[in-house]
Amino acid sequence: MIRQDRLPVAFVLLLLAYFLVQTLTFSLFKSGADIDTTELMMYNQFWSLGYWGSQPPLYNWMTHLAADVFGTSIIVYSAVKFFLLFAALVFVFLSARELGFSTRAAVASALGVFAVPEISWETQRALSHSAAVNAFCAMSLFAFVRLRRTGELADYGFFGLAAAAAALSKYNGVFFLSAIVLAASLTRGFAGAILNRKIVVSVAVFAVAVLPHLLWALDNTEIVFHRQVKFGVGEGTGAAGNLLSAVLSWTKANVLTAILVVVAVLATYLVDRARARRWTISVGETGRFLVLTILFFELILLGLLLFYGATRMENRWLQPVLLILPLTILSLFECGSRVDADRRPPGNPGLTRTFSTMGLIIMAATLVALPLSEVVMGRMKANETHFAYDVLLEDLEKGASGRVGTVVSNESDVFGNLLLYDPDMRFYSTNLIRAGHDIPVPAVLIWSGHGNVPHYLSEIAKAVGWPVDDIKVHRSTMPVNGNTRRVRYSYLVVHEPVHQDTTGPDTH
């Protein structure tokens, strides 16, 4: 048993070791990066107030800076993501302590997050910006409950900065911040922090940090909303069908993401009941604040789905509130209160043990299962993370009779993976060209399959004056490590520098 005074240090070291191992294993078993990472690598060629992808820019900036300092590699991009997940859990722990939880209960509230598969599995396995919004939403919660206790001007500034980081990480961070403010306004012990005149400092810091991106977004609405297809807008059968689809999708997402936590609570209750242990429940100020935060977030999200006629909802949009779900449950069942050393803990200590034990078991399982899934399933399915991009690059250099300095393509897997072998290479997609970036030549235009030049590449060539009809088309096949499949690509090489139309092609 770890002594109470040493538990915080042991907890932080455990998390640090866990995410360090994940960073290494996720990097060592891949020959290529996943789609999200390759898109980041492409957009990270340029600093901007916003990027194609319908995401705010902060995560791009962080990965861009890391790549500039440490070099472009899978391990660098993985390290940024896993550090943010580490920070998210640490700030959940710190928030619990600020709210008056005992050390053990605070640890349980953080470890309990591993019982949320959307975070413990999906975010580690495939997501990117979600890691950032989790970290900065947790930081925002900590900053807010801290300023509630201290009332210090610096803490109000810290809250504004953390809130801005959450908003600039992913747009659902704005929903979480709105939910915190609404929940605090309706909770007596928290409303004073909102009504204090010092909140102006938070608002000012937030506005200064967010305003540049906001102005950029207002001036680039096409970029901000160009992926609205993933919302399934108007795919229902009329207004009633859209509404029903939205509600069903919202309900399904909530059930699937929270089911394991709910099962853990019910199982603990049944065991305690069989042992004649009574449970107590109390909705105090902390519990009310946390429940209202989750409730307002859910209502804002559902309201936006209905307002825009969306029919699909992604599970990952719920992650900011899933992050505080174990914390909220522990507060409702009075598991978190600090007590004197010579007294028995109040509430339901069995639930605290359940979340801690479950979290540790899932941590141990994912240390093995996630890398194993990447190696075994990734190779069986011939995922892009196992394509032999070094072979493709050799073939491109052979066709270009020298180094390939510029690649033009909309093939997402190609974007960043060739950068792993030539960090000085430049990539241009339709989106970047439409944004006004000139294409240096010589350049390689590449597309998947062994068919004719696709329409979008023909339009790009036409816009910049490249005579692609007169250029030889090369065919290439790329092996997949650990799989018999071979991936087909075609490409052509443009050598002549010509005048370029920076308005970009019409690819619609």
SULZI-V169328 format. One record per pair of residues at least 4 apart in sequence whose ideal C-beta (glycine too) atoms are under 7 Angstrom apart, sorted by the first residue. I is the first residue (numbers start at 0). J is the second residue. Records with the same first field share a line. If there is no record, write none. Layout:
I = J + J
This chain:
1 = 5 + 6 + 9
3 = 102
5 = 9
6 = 10 + 102 + 103 + 106
7 = 11 + 102
8 = 12
9 = 13
10 = 14 + 92 + 106
11 = 15 + 89
12 = 16
13 = 17
14 = 18 + 85 + 88 + 89
15 = 19 + 85
16 = 20
17 = 21 + 362
18 = 22 + 81 + 82 + 84 + 85
19 = 23
20 = 24 + 366
21 = 25 + 81 + 123 + 369
22 = 26 + 74 + 77 + 78 + 81
23 = 27
24 = 28 + 370
25 = 77 + 370 + 373
26 = 73 + 74 + 77
28 = 370 + 373 + 374
29 = 73 + 373 + 384 + 385
30 = 385 + 386 + 387 + 388 + 480
31 = 383 + 384 + 385 + 386 + 388 + 412 + 416
32 = 36 + 37 + 40 + 73 + 76 + 384 + 415 + 416
33 = 125 + 383 + 384
34 = 38 + 383 + 411 + 412
35 = 39 + 125 + 126 + 127
36 = 40 + 76 + 127 + 415
37 = 41 + 411 + 412 + 414 + 415 + 416
38 = 42 + 52 + 411 + 414
39 = 43 + 59 + 62 + 76 + 127 + 415
40 = 71 + 414 + 415 + 418
41 = 414 + 415 + 426 + 428
42 = 50 + 51 + 52 + 59
43 = 59 + 62 + 63 + 66
44 = 425 + 426
46 = 63
47 = 56
48 = 56 + 211 + 212 + 215
49 = 56 + 212 + 215 + 216 + 219 + 222
50 = 54 + 56 + 59
51 = 222 + 225 + 430
52 = 226
53 = 223 + 224 + 225 + 226
54 = 128 + 169
55 = 166 + 167 + 168 + 169 + 170 + 212
56 = 60 + 167 + 212
57 = 61 + 131 + 164 + 167 + 168
58 = 62 + 127 + 128 + 131 + 168
59 = 63
60 = 64
61 = 65 + 79
62 = 66 + 76 + 79
63 = 67
64 = 68
65 = 69 + 75 + 79
66 = 70 + 71 + 75
69 = 75
70 = 75 + 422
71 = 75 + 418 + 419 + 422
72 = 419
73 = 77 + 419
74 = 78
75 = 79
76 = 80
77 = 81
78 = 82
79 = 83
80 = 84 + 127 + 130
81 = 85
82 = 86
83 = 87 + 130 + 131 + 133 + 134
84 = 88 + 122 + 123 + 130 + 133
85 = 89
86 = 90 + 134
87 = 91 + 133 + 134 + 137 + 322
88 = 92 + 109 + 112
89 = 93
90 = 94 + 137 + 138 + 141
91 = 95 + 108 + 109 + 112 + 137 + 322 + 323 + 326
92 = 96 + 105 + 106 + 108 + 109
93 = 97 + 141
94 = 98 + 137 + 140 + 141 + 144 + 326
95 = 100 + 104 + 105 + 108 + 326 + 335
96 = 100 + 105
97 = 141 + 144 + 145 + 148
98 = 144 + 285
99 = 285 + 335 + 336 + 337
100 = 104 + 105 + 108 + 335
101 = 105 + 335 + 336 + 337 + 338
102 = 106
103 = 107 + 351
104 = 108 + 329 + 334 + 335 + 351
105 = 109
106 = 110 + 355
107 = 111 + 329 + 351 + 354 + 355
108 = 325 + 326 + 329
110 = 354 + 355 + 358 + 359
111 = 260 + 325 + 354 + 357 + 358
112 = 118 + 322 + 325
113 = 119 + 358 + 361 + 362
114 = 259 + 260 + 263 + 325 + 354 + 357 + 358 + 361
115 = 119 + 256 + 259 + 260 + 321 + 324
116 = 120 + 121 + 259
117 = 121 + 122 + 256 + 314 + 315 + 318 + 321
118 = 122 + 133 + 318 + 321 + 322
119 = 123 + 361 + 365
120 = 124 + 365
121 = 125 + 126 + 315
122 = 126 + 129 + 130
123 = 365 + 369
124 = 369
126 = 130 + 315
128 = 132 + 168 + 169
129 = 133 + 169 + 315 + 318
130 = 134
131 = 135 + 168 + 169
132 = 136 + 165 + 168 + 169 + 171 + 172 + 318 + 319
133 = 137 + 318 + 319 + 322
134 = 138
135 = 139 + 161 + 164 + 165 + 168 + 172
136 = 140 + 165 + 172 + 175 + 319 + 322
137 = 141 + 322
138 = 142 + 161 + 164
139 = 143 + 158 + 161 + 162 + 165 + 176 + 179
140 = 144 + 179 + 323
141 = 145
142 = 146 + 154 + 157 + 158 + 161
143 = 147 + 158 + 179 + 192
144 = 148
145 = 149 + 154
146 = 150 + 151 + 154 + 155 + 158 + 192
147 = 189 + 192
149 = 154
150 = 195
152 = 156 + 197 + 200
153 = 157
154 = 158
155 = 159 + 197 + 198 + 200 + 201
156 = 160 + 200 + 204
157 = 161
158 = 162 + 201
159 = 163 + 200 + 201 + 202 + 203 + 204 + 205
160 = 164 + 204 + 208
161 = 165
162 = 166 + 176 + 201 + 205
163 = 167 + 204 + 205 + 208 + 209
164 = 168
165 = 172 + 175 + 176
166 = 172 + 173 + 176 + 209
167 = 209 + 212
168 = 172
171 = 175 + 316 + 319
172 = 176 + 319
173 = 177
174 = 178 + 296 + 299 + 300
175 = 179 + 296 + 319 + 320
176 = 180
177 = 181 + 295 + 299
178 = 182 + 292 + 295 + 296 + 299
179 = 183 + 292
180 = 184 + 193
181 = 185 + 295
182 = 186 + 288 + 291 + 292 + 295
183 = 189 + 190 + 192 + 193 + 288
184 = 190 + 193
185 = 291
186 = 190 + 284 + 287 + 288 + 291
187 = 284
188 = 284
189 = 284 + 288
190 = 194
191 = 195
193 = 198
198 = 202
199 = 203
200 = 204
201 = 205
202 = 206
203 = 207
204 = 208
205 = 209
206 = 210
209 = 213
210 = 214
211 = 215
212 = 216
213 = 217
214 = 218
215 = 219
216 = 223
219 = 223
220 = 224
221 = 225
227 = 232
229 = 311
230 = 307 + 309 + 311
231 = 309 + 310 + 311
232 = 307 + 308 + 309
233 = 241 + 308
234 = 310
235 = 240 + 241 + 243 + 244 + 310
236 = 240
238 = 242
239 = 243
240 = 244
241 = 245 + 308 + 310
242 = 246 + 305
243 = 247
244 = 248 + 310
245 = 249 + 304 + 305 + 309 + 310
246 = 250
247 = 251
248 = 252 + 310 + 311 + 312
249 = 253 + 301 + 304 + 312
250 = 254
251 = 255
252 = 256 + 312 + 314 + 317
253 = 257 + 317
254 = 258
255 = 314
256 = 314 + 317 + 321
257 = 261 + 321 + 324
258 = 262
259 = 263
260 = 264 + 324 + 325
261 = 265
262 = 266
263 = 267 + 353 + 354 + 357
264 = 268 + 328 + 350
265 = 269
266 = 270
267 = 271 + 349 + 350 + 353
268 = 272 + 278
269 = 273
270 = 274
271 = 276 + 278 + 349
276 = 349
278 = 332 + 347
279 = 333 + 346 + 347
280 = 331 + 332
281 = 333
282 = 286 + 287 + 331
283 = 287
284 = 288
285 = 289 + 330
286 = 290 + 330 + 331
287 = 291
288 = 292
289 = 293 + 323 + 326 + 327 + 330
290 = 294 + 327
291 = 295
292 = 296
293 = 297 + 320 + 327
294 = 298
295 = 299
296 = 300 + 319 + 320
297 = 301
298 = 302
299 = 303
300 = 304 + 316
301 = 305
302 = 306
303 = 307
304 = 309 + 312
312 = 316
317 = 321
318 = 322
320 = 324
323 = 327
324 = 328
325 = 329 + 354
326 = 330
327 = 331
328 = 332
329 = 334 + 335 + 350 + 351
330 = 335
332 = 346 + 347 + 350
333 = 345 + 346 + 347
334 = 346 + 347 + 348 + 350 + 351
336 = 345 + 346
338 = 342 + 344 + 345
344 = 348
348 = 352
349 = 353
350 = 354
351 = 355
352 = 356
353 = 357
354 = 358
355 = 359
356 = 360
357 = 361
358 = 362
359 = 363
360 = 364
361 = 365
362 = 366
364 = 368
365 = 369
367 = 371
368 = 372
369 = 373
370 = 374
371 = 375
372 = 376
373 = 377 + 384
374 = 378
375 = 379
376 = 380
377 = 382 + 384 + 385
378 = 385 + 480 + 481 + 482
381 = 385 + 479 + 482 + 484
383 = 412
385 = 479 + 480 + 481 + 482
386 = 412 + 416 + 477 + 479 + 486
387 = 477 + 478 + 479 + 480
388 = 392 + 416 + 417 + 419 + 420
389 = 393 + 420
390 = 394 + 477 + 478
391 = 395 + 475 + 477 + 488
392 = 396 + 417 + 420 + 421
393 = 397
394 = 398 + 475
395 = 399 + 403 + 443 + 490
396 = 401 + 402 + 403
398 = 473 + 490 + 492
399 = 403 + 441 + 443 + 492
403 = 424 + 443
404 = 424 + 425 + 439 + 441
405 = 425 + 427 + 438 + 439 + 440 + 441 + 442 + 443
406 = 413 + 417 + 424 + 426 + 443 + 445
407 = 427 + 438 + 442 + 444 + 456 + 459
408 = 413 + 428 + 444 + 445 + 446
409 = 428 + 429 + 455
410 = 445 + 446 + 447
412 = 416
413 = 417 + 445
414 = 426
417 = 421 + 424
418 = 422 + 424
425 = 439
427 = 431 + 432 + 436 + 438
429 = 433 + 455 + 459 + 506
430 = 434
431 = 436
432 = 436 + 438 + 459 + 503 + 504
433 = 503
435 = 501
437 = 499 + 501
438 = 442 + 463 + 499
440 = 493 + 494 + 495 + 496
441 = 492 + 493 + 494
442 = 493
443 = 490 + 492
444 = 456 + 460 + 490 + 491 + 493
445 = 488 + 490
446 = 453 + 456 + 489
447 = 487 + 488
448 = 487 + 489
449 = 474 + 487 + 489
452 = 456 + 457 + 467
454 = 458
455 = 459 + 506
456 = 460
457 = 461 + 467
458 = 462 + 504 + 505 + 506
459 = 463 + 504
460 = 465 + 467
461 = 504
462 = 500 + 503 + 504
463 = 497 + 499 + 500
464 = 497 + 498
465 = 493 + 497
466 = 470
467 = 491
470 = 491 + 492 + 493
471 = 491
472 = 489 + 491
473 = 489 + 490 + 491
474 = 489
475 = 488 + 490
476 = 485 + 486 + 487
477 = 485 + 486 + 488
478 = 485
479 = 484 + 485 + 486
